[in-house]
Amino acid sequence: MSDTARADHDHHAETDHHADTDTAASRTAAEEWDDLYRENERKWSGKPNAALVREFPEPGPGTALDLGCGEGADAIWLARGGRRVTAVDVSRVALERGAAHAEEEGVADRIEWRWHDLAETFPEGTWDLVSSHFLHSWTELPRERILRRAVDAVAPGGTLLIVGHAEVPDGAKRRSHGDGAAHGDSEVPEVDLPTSRKVLESLDLPEGEWEVQRCEEEKRTRTMPDGKVVDHTDTTLRLRRLPV
Ligand SMILES: C[S@@+](CC[C@H](N)C(=O)[O-])C[C@H]1O[C@@H](n2cnc3c(N)ncnc32)[C@H](O)[C@@H]1O
């Protein structure tokens, strides 16, 4: 296994960082996520997600769409493996970091970085792989609707890969807003973290047109930036649209 494949990814923004309810309601997802990204020079590890590497160890040619691409490590993995990638996020800060990283990796010509608030707009077209990793947010996010739209974006014979959190990781810290004070549980907006089975049901796939290749929960142990080791569960749903 390569270093890249082995490396882990810190994915706790949506659970570690809960904005004050009133503040979140009056600010856009783009503002919230840009602020979150600006808190650190780099938010994530720069390595692709383990589930993506496991499912696509050698991505090969074709096209891919990454929904909520963040700083772009998954898009870069796919591009290095031969794909032409469309990488979408609501944070321009994250997209700019992704583009810079892709330059460094020599794959800039294979990735198109596109800003979308997926709650409002979705890129037009179809792709051989549509991938979504940890598209969760403490801001308003119609994830079910976005993922149903993702179904339509998969080309015949293509794959839809949806990876998410099934639970709030132990030890997750909350975002404090300005005053540095942690907010009580009652003020923390609920983040819906469905099982892979529930995600599958919510997609409402037409009978006989899709093959379920993986639908499971996976227990994982992760070392947080502060050194704390936390257990949590991720969900993986891998679907193939049957060729026509
Ligand atoms: C937890 S991060 C995961 C990032 C990346 N997929 C990864 O695995 O590193 C969630 C990402 O979703 C993006 N996001 C949140 N709400 C969004 C929206 N409404 N439209 C597009 N992207 C959104 C955030 O900016 C963030 O980059």
The ligand as an SDF file (V2000), in Angstrom:
LIG
                    3D

 27 29  0  0  0  0  0  0  0  0999 V2000
  -16.2110   17.7560    5.6900 C   0  0  0  0  0  0  0  0  0  0  0  0
  -15.7320   18.6310    4.2740 S   0  0  0  0  0  0  0  0  0  0  0  0
  -15.1980   17.2930    3.2080 C   0  0  0  0  0  0  0  0  0  0  0  0
  -14.2510   17.7810    2.1510 C   0  0  0  0  0  0  0  0  0  0  0  0
  -13.7060   16.6940    1.2280 C   0  0  0  0  0  0  0  0  0  0  0  0
  -14.7320   15.9410    0.5470 N   0  0  0  0  0  0  0  0  0  0  0  0
  -12.8540   15.7500    2.0140 C   0  0  0  0  0  0  0  0  0  0  0  0
  -13.2370   14.5960    2.1820 O   0  0  0  0  0  0  0  0  0  0  0  0
  -11.8070   16.1930    2.4540 O   0  0  0  0  0  0  0  0  0  0  0  0
  -17.2770   19.0980    3.5380 C   0  0  0  0  0  0  0  0  0  0  0  0
  -17.1010   19.9550    2.3070 C   0  0  0  0  0  0  0  0  0  0  0  0
  -18.3890   20.2260    1.7720 O   0  0  0  0  0  0  0  0  0  0  0  0
  -18.3970   21.5620    1.3340 C   0  0  0  0  0  0  0  0  0  0  0  0
  -19.7860   22.0390    1.3400 N   0  0  0  0  0  0  0  0  0  0  0  0
  -20.5660   22.2770    2.4150 C   0  0  0  0  0  0  0  0  0  0  0  0
  -21.7610   22.7530    2.0310 N   0  0  0  0  0  0  0  0  0  0  0  0
  -21.7250   22.8170    0.6690 C   0  0  0  0  0  0  0  0  0  0  0  0
  -22.6470   23.2460   -0.3180 C   0  0  0  0  0  0  0  0  0  0  0  0
  -23.8520   23.7380    0.0170 N   0  0  0  0  0  0  0  0  0  0  0  0
  -22.2900   23.1840   -1.6210 N   0  0  0  0  0  0  0  0  0  0  0  0
  -21.0550   22.7220   -1.9680 C   0  0  0  0  0  0  0  0  0  0  0  0
  -20.1380   22.3030   -1.0800 N   0  0  0  0  0  0  0  0  0  0  0  0
  -20.4640   22.3580    0.2300 C   0  0  0  0  0  0  0  0  0  0  0  0
  -17.5230   22.3020    2.3170 C   0  0  0  0  0  0  0  0  0  0  0  0
  -17.0230   23.5130    1.8350 O   0  0  0  0  0  0  0  0  0  0  0  0
  -16.4320   21.2730    2.5810 C   0  0  0  0  0  0  0  0  0  0  0  0
  -15.3340   21.4620    1.7230 O   0  0  0  0  0  0  0  0  0  0  0  0
  1  2  1  0
  2  3  1  0
  2 10  1  0
  3  4  1  0
  4  5  1  0
  5  6  1  0
  5  7  1  0
  7  8  2  0
  7  9  1  0
 10 11  1  0
 11 12  1  0
 11 26  1  0
 12 13  1  0
 13 14  1  0
 13 24  1  0
 14 15  1  0
 14 23  1  0
 15 16  2  0
 16 17  1  0
 17 18  1  0
 17 23  2  0
 18 19  1  0
 18 20  2  0
 20 21  1  0
 21 22  2  0
 22 23  1  0
 24 25  1  0
 24 26  1  0
 26 27  1  0
M  CHG  2   2   1   9  -1
M  END
$$$$
